[in-house]
């Protein structure tokens, strides 16, 4: 277990979660005007906080010793799945705490968005490998900001997920489904497959 934690560079992930908590707390319900191809709609600044967690987790999961992990008897894929789930649960709890303690309801979306974007990153990692996968959450957020509005009326398209309000149930279900797909894809790690 200690070997696995050292290999995954756990302090980097802890630092990413700490930065996420600080950004979520500082952003709160703050809205900013961002470029969009639809109507000019202010977006919550907390929208960018989950990207810190995605980068930290992506770095942790890409820090590996392929030869040792493929030949060893340790359940490395299960440990990686546990790491993903603990990271997401921590992000959700932090978002809830910020929302309650600072009375910032929009900050609550950070937890849901973290689950969705991590699931997206893990699915992309399965197809494209480590380095391109970390770009997937960033690309999703930027793309949704640009095309996420429905025409000129300023309404958010429901498939954007990350732009939906905190109480949007379909967005929460989509985030949970994407996370489940991502967690399932962890054992099918391309690096470990190639090392065998």
N, C-alpha and C positions, 0 to 999 in steps of 0.2 A: 504493500500500500504506500509506504514512504517512497519507494522507488518510482511508483506511478505518479505520485504528487510532484516529485522533483522533475520528472520528465515532462509533465504537463505544465510546468512553471506556474503553479497555483498562485504565487504572489501577483503575477501579471493580471490574472482574472480578478483577484481581490481588488487590485487597484482600479480595474475597469468598472467593477461594481460600485466602488466608492465614488468614482467620478460620475457615474450614472446617478447615484443618489444626490450628489451635489448639484448636478445640472437639473435634475427633476425638482429639487427643492428651490433652486434659484429661479427656475423658469415658472413654476407654479401654473397659473392660468394666463400667463403673458401671451398675447397674440402678436404676430408680426406679419407684415405684408410681404409676401414672397411672389416671385414671378409665376404667372400662370397663363396658359393658352385659353382658359375660359374666363369667367368673370374674376375681378380682383377681390379675392376673399382672404381675410387674415387667417393665418394658420397658427396653431399653438406651438410655441418654441420648444416645448417638451417633446415634440415629434422627433427631435434629433437625439434625445438621450438614449434610446435603445440601440443606436448604432455603436455606442461605446461598448456596450455589453457584447454585441455581435463581434466586434473586432477583438475584444479580450478572449472570448470563447474560441473564436477562429484561430487565434494565436495558440491558445492552450491545446486545442485538438491537433494542430499541425506540428506541435513539438513532440516528436516521437522518436523511438528507436525501432525502426521497422523489423530488423532482423531479430532482435530480442523479443519483440511483441508477437511476431508470427510464430516463433518457435517455443515460446515460454508457455508455462501451464497456467499463468494468471488469466483471469477473465477480463482482459483489457477492454473488449467492446462493452461489457456490462458496466465496467467502471466509468467508461466514457459516457454511456447513456445516463448513468447516475449523476455524473458531473453536469450534463446538459439540464437534467430535471432540477437539480439543486440550484443551478444558476437561474433558471426561469422562475422557480418558486421564490427565490430571493428577490429577483427583480419585481415580481408581482407584489410581494409583501412591502418592499420599499415604496412602490407607487401608492399602495393603499395607505401607508403611514403618512407619506407626504400629503396625500389628498385629505386625510382626516386632520392631521396636525396643523396644516397650513390652510385648511378650508379651500383647497384648490381642486375642484372636481375634474377639471380637464387633465390634471397631472395623473389621474387614475388610468388614463389610456396608455400610459407608458408601459405598464405591466403587460397588458394585452398585446400591444404592438411588439414588445420584446419577444413574447412567445411566438407570434407570427413570423417575425423577421429571422429569428433563430431557426425556426423550422424551414423557412425558405432557404437560408444559408446552408443548412445541412442537406437539403434535397439538391441544391446546386453543387455542393461538394461531391455528392455521389456521382454526378454526371461530368462535372468539369474539373474536379480536383480542388486543392486547398486555396491557392492564391485567387483564382477567379471567383470562388464561392464567397469570399468576404465582400466582393463588390456587389453581389446580388441584393443585399438589403439596402445599400446606399442607392443603387440604381432604382429599386422599387420606390423608395421614399421620394427621390427626385422626380421620377416619372409620374407618380401619383399627384405630386404638387403641380406639375405642369398640365396634366390632362384629367385631373380628378374632378373637375367641376362640370356640371351638366349645363352646357350652353351658357347663356347670359344671366340666368336666374340665381347663380351662386350656390345651388344645391350640390352636395357632394354625391358622386356616383357611389352606390353601395359596394361595388367590387374593389374599391380602393383599400378597404379594411383599415389602414392606419389613420385615415382622416375621419373615421366615423366617431360619433360622440361616445362617452364612456358607457352609456346604458344600451348601446346597440347590440342586441342579442345575436343577430346573424354574424356580425363581425367577431364576436367572442367565440362563436361556434367555428367559424373559419380559422381563427387563430389556433384553437385547440386542435383542429384537424390537421393544419399545416405542421404544428409542433409534433403531433403523433407520427406523421409521415417522416419528419426529420429524424426523430428518435429511432424509428424503425430502420432508417437507412444507415445508422451509425455502424452496426456490425459489418455491413457490406463496404468496408473502407477500401478504396482503391489502392492505397499504399500497402496495406496488409495483404491484399489479394496478389499484388505484383511481387511481394517478397516471398510468397509461398512457392 
